[in-house]
Amino acid sequence: MALVIGLLIPLLGTMLGAAFVFLMRDEMSPRLQKSLLGFASGVMVAASVWSLLIPAMEMEEARGAWSVFPAATGFLLGMGFLLLLDELTPHLHIGTDTPEGPRSHLSRTAMLALAVTLHNLPEGMAVGVVFAGAENGAANLSVASALAVSIGIAIQNVPEGAIISMPMRAAGNSKWRSFAIGTMSGAVEPIGGLAVVMLASLMMPALPYLLAFAAGAMFYVVVEELIPEASEGEHSNLSTIGFAFGFVLMMVLDVVIG
């Protein structure tokens, strides 16, 4: 039951954020959007470090100085995997008109959905791999720490859901359609998390690599997408403040709940 709840909590966060489309009449202000992007970045970085990379190294502490090897290897593989998906998948980021990846005849909505899927996949992987470790009795991982990661991802999914649904509404979609698109953007997270849980149960010796892999994938999203969007143009200082609050919140959640 805890596993099911943990995998669904991030989706509920996305739904809550997407529901902002029913409360806000106008397009989201640049100040608010940058603050939320910074906040999401801070949560993802803190979750990657405190909940994924540090446990990955602690599991291998018996290897002494070589305990960092699985974490370093998994991290680079995670970054490389997202880079490969980014290059091979046609997608379009919100706020831009130039598609990325190979040329295709997909609709604008389809390419936006693919971009969001690429963004949210690492978050689902992160939740799934921590729960997999906790369910299989891995040292330094507990159901409480897994729930902390799930709650942290859900909190940062609230602004993400709003950032996705509000521009959809501003582009002329109905409120319900915008809400549905925003909600569906988070559907990949429980799916990805469940897939990782099923794989990890068969690959427990590789758990440190999987934890670091998820961390690398999340870092890729932060460095490639969130921070550049948050730092572009005016009010970038708000994204920095948002990052600080997001990082501290996730760090506190991991220590207090985990």
Disulfide bonds with the S-S distance in Angstrom:
none
